[in-house]
Amino acid sequence: MSKETTEDPVIAETPDEQELFEHHRIVCDPGQSLMRLDKFLGDHLANTSRTRVQAAAKSGNVLVNGKPEKPSYKVKPADVISVVLPYPVREIEILPEDIPLKVLYEDKDILLIDKQPGLVVHPGHGNWTGTLVNALMFHFGKLPSAKNQPTPRPGLVHRLDKDTSGVMVIGKTEEALSHLSRQFFDRTNDRRYYALVWGDFAEDEGTIEGNLGRSLKDRTIMQVFADGEQGKTAVTHWKVIERFTYVTLVECKLETGRTHQIRAHMRWIGHPLFNDADYSGNQVLKGTVFTKYKQFVMNCFKALPRQALHARLLEIDHPTTGKRMTFESPLPADMQNVLEKWRTYTNARPLEDDEEPFDKEAANKLK
């Protein structure tokens, strides 16, 4: 048997936006004996029970020779098996915590929330409590359906950075998790973000294509490998929503969901996110720094003490009904406040004769 994993099955310790699923491709040996598909995969995939495989098969996430198959299918020599699975829940004690959640929608299969900035998604190094998962454990335990049965363990399909706000979907059953994981893997969902970035754009829209991988200098951030020889394929589509001379509000549509994708891509093209400390967006990127202007920017940083990134829209197919559903989140108060400050500032104050609106050369040095 030969085995190939195309998605790294190790969950990063730092919160990220990467989809939380794993993809396996297995080619059976010529001497493979007949065996039920669920038993075969349960035996050959780490941390994968037959129940988990059966849920994935029910959702159409187990393909044999390119065709969805049932758990009872008998594996034969030379079969090519492709599997998409949500990540298994780590065997750590997760304590329920009464952390407020803004619920956008909920039924027996899925939960949609509007995540607040500052909330870590999953327990990990340095963040074992006070996370979204702790909040979900408390939320699920309070549901009427949990009174006479064990509390379900929250299933994450994707992440948002700690300081990124906006729409997230959570699967409440193994079947829902598998179905949602497939949507993220096949890119049949739609994810759109609003980002306030430094500088102005010559065009109204564009596409950024550049492989992303861990920075060779700082493993906590991502960098673009333009030659394509390292990292994973990443594609971000952007369009201008509103211009403020010094900064621009853009909508970003993700074609892939790599770690820190929007943040790294925007820095790479010379437009880092406003007040993104990890990607140099917390610098005053401007040619001639007048005292009043610099103070204005610093006041904006205080009003928005995080990267200016918000997951505005998520569109998915419901795992059970198949209905296309769209969920939106309005811009949070801190981003709204700073946008209003920029509107007032740029409308009230013309550029000085010797003032450059944006230091493009300085921004390019951030690549």
SEZAGU-473984 format. One line per field, with one value per residue (C-alpha): residue in three letters; x, y, z; residue number from 1. Coordinates in nm, 2 decimals. Layout:
N
residuo Ala; ...
X X; ...
Y Y; ...
Z Z; ...
num NUM; ...
This chain:
367
residuo Met; Ser; Lys; Glu; Thr; Thr; Glu; Asp; Pro; Val; Ile; Ala; Glu; Thr; Pro; Asp; Glu; Gln; Glu; Leu; Phe; Glu; His; His; Arg; Ile; Val; Cys; Asp; Pro; Gly; Gln; Ser; Leu; Met; Arg; Leu; Asp; Lys; Phe; Leu; Gly; Asp; His; Leu; Ala; Asn; Thr; Ser; Arg; Thr; Arg; Val; Gln; Ala; Ala; Ala; Lys; Ser; Gly; Asn; Val; Leu; Val; Asn; Gly; Lys; Pro; Glu; Lys; Pro; Ser; Tyr; Lys; Val; Lys; Pro; Ala; Asp; Val; Ile; Ser; Val; Val; Leu; Pro; Tyr; Pro; Val; Arg; Glu; Ile; Glu; Ile; Leu; Pro; Glu; Asp; Ile; Pro; Leu; Lys; Val; Leu; Tyr; Glu; Asp; Lys; Asp; Ile; Leu; Leu; Ile; Asp; Lys; Gln; Pro; Gly; Leu; Val; Val; His; Pro; Gly; His; Gly; Asn; Trp; Thr; Gly; Thr; Leu; Val; Asn; Ala; Leu; Met; Phe; His; Phe; Gly; Lys; Leu; Pro; Ser; Ala; Lys; Asn; Gln; Pro; Thr; Pro; Arg; Pro; Gly; Leu; Val; His; Arg; Leu; Asp; Lys; Asp; Thr; Ser; Gly; Val; Met; Val; Ile; Gly; Lys; Thr; Glu; Glu; Ala; Leu; Ser; His; Leu; Ser; Arg; Gln; Phe; Phe; Asp; Arg; Thr; Asn; Asp; Arg; Arg; Tyr; Tyr; Ala; Leu; Val; Trp; Gly; Asp; Phe; Ala; Glu; Asp; Glu; Gly; Thr; Ile; Glu; Gly; Asn; Leu; Gly; Arg; Ser; Leu; Lys; Asp; Arg; Thr; Ile; Met; Gln; Val; Phe; Ala; Asp; Gly; Glu; Gln; Gly; Lys; Thr; Ala; Val; Thr; His; Trp; Lys; Val; Ile; Glu; Arg; Phe; Thr; Tyr; Val; Thr; Leu; Val; Glu; Cys; Lys; Leu; Glu; Thr; Gly; Arg; Thr; His; Gln; Ile; Arg; Ala; His; Met; Arg; Trp; Ile; Gly; His; Pro; Leu; Phe; Asn; Asp; Ala; Asp; Tyr; Ser; Gly; Asn; Gln; Val; Leu; Lys; Gly; Thr; Val; Phe; Thr; Lys; Tyr; Lys; Gln; Phe; Val; Met; Asn; Cys; Phe; Lys; Ala; Leu; Pro; Arg; Gln; Ala; Leu; His; Ala; Arg; Leu; Leu; Glu; Ile; Asp; His; Pro; Thr; Thr; Gly; Lys; Arg; Met; Thr; Phe; Glu; Ser; Pro; Leu; Pro; Ala; Asp; Met; Gln; Asn; Val; Leu; Glu; Lys; Trp; Arg; Thr; Tyr; Thr; Asn; Ala; Arg; Pro; Leu; Glu; Asp; Asp; Glu; Glu; Pro; Phe; Asp; Lys; Glu; Ala; Ala; Asn; Lys; Leu; Lys
X 0.00; 0.12; -0.01; 0.00; -0.13; -0.18; -0.29; -0.06; -0.24; -0.06; -0.26; -0.05; 0.00; -0.08; -0.44; -0.48; -0.73; -0.63; -0.90; -0.91; -0.93; -0.70; -0.68; -0.55; -0.48; -0.42; -0.32; -0.39; -0.12; -0.16; -0.19; -0.46; -0.73; -1.10; -1.20; -1.48; -1.38; -1.46; -1.24; -0.96; -0.94; -0.99; -0.68; -0.47; -0.54; -0.41; -0.67; -0.95; -1.23; -1.48; -1.75; -1.56; -1.50; -1.87; -1.97; -1.73; -1.86; -2.22; -2.12; -1.96; -1.61; -1.47; -1.39; -1.27; -1.13; -1.30; -1.65; -1.82; -1.85; -2.04; -1.86; -1.95; -1.76; -1.50; -1.15; -0.97; -0.61; -0.49; -0.79; -0.72; -0.89; -0.93; -1.06; -1.14; -1.18; -1.23; -0.94; -1.00; -1.06; -0.75; -0.76; -0.72; -0.96; -1.16; -1.36; -1.68; -1.65; -1.94; -1.80; -2.06; -2.12; -2.31; -2.51; -2.61; -2.79; -2.82; -2.99; -2.92; -2.63; -2.45; -2.38; -2.29; -2.13; -2.00; -1.66; -1.54; -1.18; -0.94; -1.09; -0.85; -1.03; -0.87; -0.68; -0.31; 0.03; -0.02; -0.40; -0.55; -0.86; -1.07; -1.10; -1.39; -1.39; -1.43; -1.72; -1.88; -1.85; -2.06; -2.30; -2.37; -2.41; -2.69; -2.89; -3.21; -3.08; -2.79; -3.00; -3.03; -2.72; -2.35; -2.24; -2.13; -1.77; -1.74; -1.62; -1.41; -1.38; -1.18; -1.02; -0.99; -0.69; -0.73; -0.77; -0.98; -1.35; -1.65; -1.84; -1.75; -1.93; -1.91; -2.03; -2.23; -2.23; -1.97; -2.18; -2.20; -1.82; -1.74; -1.98; -1.84; -1.48; -1.55; -1.69; -1.38; -1.16; -1.34; -1.38; -1.75; -1.82; -1.77; -1.57; -1.53; -1.34; -1.32; -0.96; -0.83; -0.49; -0.22; -0.20; -0.41; -0.45; -0.42; -0.69; -1.03; -0.97; -0.71; -0.59; -0.29; -0.12; 0.18; 0.26; 0.26; 0.47; 0.63; 0.88; 1.24; 1.33; 1.03; 0.83; 0.53; 0.44; 0.40; 0.59; 0.52; 0.74; 0.69; 0.89; 0.64; 0.90; 0.81; 0.49; 0.13; -0.08; -0.27; -0.50; -0.67; -0.91; -0.95; -1.16; -1.17; -1.47; -1.37; -1.05; -0.91; -0.59; -0.36; -0.55; -0.81; -1.09; -1.09; -1.30; -1.10; -1.24; -1.05; -1.00; -0.77; -0.76; -0.40; -0.26; -0.25; -0.33; -0.48; -0.23; 0.08; -0.05; -0.13; 0.20; 0.37; 0.21; 0.30; -0.03; -0.01; -0.32; -0.37; -0.21; -0.10; 0.20; 0.31; 0.33; 0.46; 0.12; 0.17; 0.42; 0.32; 0.37; 0.39; 0.65; 0.65; 0.53; 0.37; 0.32; -0.05; -0.09; 0.13; -0.07; -0.39; -0.26; -0.15; -0.50; -0.64; -0.41; -0.54; -0.90; -0.83; -0.56; -0.55; -0.52; -0.81; -0.96; -1.31; -1.48; -1.78; -1.96; -1.97; -2.18; -2.22; -2.45; -2.64; -2.49; -2.84; -3.08; -2.83; -2.98; -2.74; -2.72; -2.55; -2.44; -2.31; -2.16; -2.16; -1.83; -1.75; -1.75; -1.37; -1.34; -1.64; -1.50; -1.16; -1.32; -1.53; -1.21; -1.04; -1.35; -1.35; -0.98; -0.94; -1.25; -1.15; -0.78; -0.62; -0.26; 0.02; 0.21; 0.52; 0.33; 0.32; 0.01; 0.18; 0.54; 0.51; 0.89; 0.88; 0.59; 0.77; 1.07; 0.83; 0.81
Y 0.00; 0.35; 0.65; 1.02; 1.30; 1.63; 1.83; 1.85; 1.67; 1.86; 2.15; 2.46; 2.58; 2.94; 3.03; 3.05; 3.06; 2.72; 2.47; 2.20; 1.89; 1.62; 1.47; 1.11; 0.93; 0.55; 0.31; -0.05; -0.31; -0.57; -0.84; -0.66; -0.91; -0.82; -0.61; -0.37; -0.01; 0.13; -0.14; -0.09; 0.28; 0.24; 0.01; 0.22; 0.58; 0.71; 0.84; 0.73; 0.51; 0.31; 0.55; 0.85; 0.68; 0.58; 0.95; 1.06; 0.80; 0.91; 1.26; 1.15; 1.21; 0.87; 0.80; 0.48; 0.52; 0.86; 0.73; 0.78; 0.44; 0.31; 0.18; -0.18; -0.16; -0.43; -0.29; -0.47; -0.47; -0.15; 0.05; 0.43; 0.56; 0.94; 1.05; 1.40; 1.40; 1.67; 1.67; 1.44; 1.61; 1.61; 1.40; 1.69; 1.80; 2.09; 2.26; 2.45; 2.82; 3.08; 3.30; 3.50; 3.40; 3.59; 3.32; 3.39; 3.06; 2.72; 2.39; 2.02; 2.01; 2.34; 2.65; 2.99; 3.25; 3.60; 3.57; 3.87; 3.99; 3.88; 3.53; 3.24; 2.96; 2.64; 2.55; 2.53; 2.64; 2.94; 2.94; 2.64; 2.83; 3.12; 2.99; 2.95; 2.57; 2.63; 2.86; 2.60; 2.33; 2.55; 2.64; 2.28; 2.17; 2.43; 2.31; 2.11; 1.82; 1.78; 1.71; 1.33; 1.26; 1.33; 1.69; 1.69; 1.79; 2.10; 2.04; 2.31; 2.31; 2.63; 2.90; 3.27; 3.44; 3.55; 3.92; 3.86; 3.90; 3.76; 3.46; 3.10; 2.77; 2.48; 2.13; 1.96; 1.60; 1.38; 1.39; 1.77; 1.80; 1.57; 1.75; 2.09; 1.97; 1.86; 2.20; 2.37; 2.12; 2.15; 2.53; 2.52; 2.77; 3.14; 3.34; 3.72; 3.95; 4.32; 4.45; 4.80; 4.82; 5.08; 5.28; 5.33; 5.10; 5.19; 4.94; 4.87; 4.49; 4.22; 3.88; 3.78; 3.45; 3.34; 3.02; 3.06; 2.88; 2.95; 3.23; 3.12; 3.40; 3.39; 3.07; 3.24; 3.42; 3.33; 3.44; 3.43; 3.21; 3.36; 3.10; 2.83; 2.59; 2.61; 2.66; 2.58; 2.74; 3.05; 3.27; 3.59; 3.80; 4.16; 4.47; 4.82; 4.92; 5.26; 5.48; 5.71; 5.83; 5.69; 5.36; 5.16; 4.94; 4.62; 4.31; 3.99; 3.67; 3.35; 3.08; 2.90; 2.92; 2.92; 3.04; 3.42; 3.43; 3.78; 3.93; 3.78; 3.84; 4.20; 4.27; 4.10; 4.35; 4.64; 4.70; 4.55; 4.54; 4.85; 4.79; 4.44; 4.42; 4.08; 4.20; 4.56; 4.72; 4.90; 5.14; 5.49; 5.41; 5.76; 5.97; 6.29; 6.23; 6.55; 6.56; 6.59; 6.32; 6.08; 6.15; 6.09; 5.75; 5.66; 5.75; 5.51; 5.24; 5.29; 5.27; 4.95; 4.76; 4.47; 4.40; 4.55; 4.22; 4.10; 3.78; 3.95; 3.67; 3.29; 3.10; 2.72; 2.43; 2.29; 1.95; 1.78; 1.98; 2.09; 2.44; 2.72; 2.95; 3.29; 3.44; 3.79; 3.99; 4.37; 4.54; 4.55; 4.88; 4.92; 4.90; 5.11; 5.37; 5.39; 5.40; 5.70; 5.87; 5.82; 5.95; 6.27; 6.31; 6.27; 6.48; 6.77; 6.79; 6.83; 6.72; 6.97; 7.07; 6.86; 6.57; 6.22; 6.03; 5.70; 5.58; 5.29; 5.24; 5.19; 4.95; 4.74; 4.70; 4.50; 4.21
Z 0.00; -0.08; 0.10; 0.03; 0.25; 0.06; 0.36; 0.66; 0.94; 1.22; 1.37; 1.41; 1.76; 1.67; 1.57; 1.20; 0.92; 0.77; 0.72; 0.98; 0.76; 0.64; 0.29; 0.24; -0.08; -0.06; -0.34; -0.24; -0.29; -0.57; -0.31; -0.10; 0.02; 0.01; 0.31; 0.41; 0.32; 0.67; 0.84; 0.59; 0.65; 1.03; 1.02; 0.80; 0.91; 1.24; 1.49; 1.26; 1.39; 1.17; 1.30; 1.17; 0.83; 0.81; 0.87; 0.60; 0.35; 0.42; 0.33; 0.00; 0.13; 0.06; -0.30; -0.45; -0.80; -0.82; -0.72; -0.38; -0.21; 0.10; 0.41; 0.31; -0.02; -0.05; -0.11; -0.39; -0.52; -0.69; -0.57; -0.53; -0.22; -0.15; 0.19; 0.33; 0.71; 0.97; 1.22; 1.52; 1.86; 2.06; 2.38; 2.62; 2.89; 2.76; 3.04; 2.96; 3.02; 3.01; 2.74; 2.55; 2.19; 1.93; 1.75; 1.39; 1.33; 1.49; 1.42; 1.50; 1.25; 1.24; 1.45; 1.29; 1.52; 1.48; 1.65; 1.85; 1.82; 2.09; 2.12; 2.05; 1.86; 1.99; 2.31; 2.25; 2.37; 2.60; 2.56; 2.73; 2.86; 2.75; 2.39; 2.15; 2.21; 2.58; 2.50; 2.27; 2.53; 2.77; 2.49; 2.38; 2.74; 2.79; 2.49; 2.56; 2.34; 2.58; 2.89; 2.83; 2.64; 2.65; 2.56; 2.20; 2.14; 1.92; 1.57; 1.40; 1.02; 0.99; 1.20; 1.23; 1.39; 1.75; 1.65; 1.34; 1.38; 1.19; 1.07; 1.16; 1.11; 1.35; 1.28; 1.56; 1.42; 1.25; 0.93; 0.93; 1.00; 0.71; 0.47; 0.56; 0.54; 0.18; 0.09; 0.22; 0.05; -0.29; -0.24; -0.31; -0.03; -0.05; 0.21; 0.19; 0.43; 0.47; 0.53; 0.58; 0.42; 0.38; 0.06; -0.25; -0.55; -0.92; -1.01; -0.86; -0.83; -0.88; -0.79; -0.58; -0.65; -0.45; -0.26; 0.12; 0.38; 0.71; 0.71; 0.70; 0.94; 1.18; 1.21; 1.37; 1.04; 0.68; 0.37; 0.00; -0.22; -0.56; -0.74; -0.64; -0.53; -0.16; 0.03; -0.08; -0.35; -0.23; -0.43; -0.30; -0.51; -0.39; -0.49; -0.36; -0.15; -0.03; -0.07; 0.19; 0.01; 0.28; 0.34; 0.15; 0.25; 0.03; 0.01; -0.02; -0.15; -0.07; -0.32; -0.07; 0.30; 0.40; 0.73; 0.75; 0.37; 0.34; 0.58; 0.41; 0.06; 0.12; 0.28; -0.02; -0.27; -0.05; 0.12; 0.48; 0.69; 0.91; 1.25; 1.18; 1.40; 1.27; 0.91; 0.96; 0.94; 1.27; 1.11; 0.98; 0.61; 0.46; 0.29; 0.49; 0.85; 0.97; 1.35; 1.33; 1.08; 1.28; 1.60; 1.40; 1.29; 1.65; 1.77; 1.51; 1.63; 1.98; 1.86; 1.67; 1.86; 1.62; 1.25; 1.06; 0.92; 0.95; 0.81; 0.66; 0.47; 0.46; 0.21; 0.25; 0.15; 0.45; 0.53; 0.56; 0.34; 0.07; 0.08; 0.00; 0.30; 0.33; 0.67; 0.71; 0.99; 1.01; 1.07; 1.44; 1.63; 1.64; 1.26; 1.20; 1.44; 1.26; 0.91; 1.02; 1.15; 0.81; 0.63; 0.85; 0.82; 0.44; 0.36; 0.59; 0.51; 0.16; 0.10; 0.15; -0.16; -0.06; 0.09; -0.05; 0.03; 0.07; 0.07; -0.18; -0.17; 0.21; 0.18; -0.09; 0.15; 0.37; 0.12
num 1; 2; 3; 4; 5; 6; 7; 8; 9; 10; 11; 12; 13; 14; 15; 16; 17; 18; 19; 20; 21; 22; 23; 24; 25; 26; 27; 28; 29; 30; 31; 32; 33; 34; 35; 36; 37; 38; 39; 40; 41; 42; 43; 44; 45; 46; 47; 48; 49; 50; 51; 52; 53; 54; 55; 56; 57; 58; 59; 60; 61; 62; 63; 64; 65; 66; 67; 68; 69; 70; 71; 72; 73; 74; 75; 76; 77; 78; 79; 80; 81; 82; 83; 84; 85; 86; 87; 88; 89; 90; 91; 92; 93; 94; 95; 96; 97; 98; 99; 100; 101; 102; 103; 104; 105; 106; 107; 108; 109; 110; 111; 112; 113; 114; 115; 116; 117; 118; 119; 120; 121; 122; 123; 124; 125; 126; 127; 128; 129; 130; 131; 132; 133; 134; 135; 136; 137; 138; 139; 140; 141; 142; 143; 144; 145; 146; 147; 148; 149; 150; 151; 152; 153; 154; 155; 156; 157; 158; 159; 160; 161; 162; 163; 164; 165; 166; 167; 168; 169; 170; 171; 172; 173; 174; 175; 176; 177; 178; 179; 180; 181; 182; 183; 184; 185; 186; 187; 188; 189; 190; 191; 192; 193; 194; 195; 196; 197; 198; 199; 200; 201; 202; 203; 204; 205; 206; 207; 208; 209; 210; 211; 212; 213; 214; 215; 216; 217; 218; 219; 220; 221; 222; 223; 224; 225; 226; 227; 228; 229; 230; 231; 232; 233; 234; 235; 236; 237; 238; 239; 240; 241; 242; 243; 244; 245; 246; 247; 248; 249; 250; 251; 252; 253; 254; 255; 256; 257; 258; 259; 260; 261; 262; 263; 264; 265; 266; 267; 268; 269; 270; 271; 272; 273; 274; 275; 276; 277; 278; 279; 280; 281; 282; 283; 284; 285; 286; 287; 288; 289; 290; 291; 292; 293; 294; 295; 296; 297; 298; 299; 300; 301; 302; 303; 304; 305; 306; 307; 308; 309; 310; 311; 312; 313; 314; 315; 316; 317; 318; 319; 320; 321; 322; 323; 324; 325; 326; 327; 328; 329; 330; 331; 332; 333; 334; 335; 336; 337; 338; 339; 340; 341; 342; 343; 344; 345; 346; 347; 348; 349; 350; 351; 352; 353; 354; 355; 356; 357; 358; 359; 360; 361; 362; 363; 364; 365; 366; 367
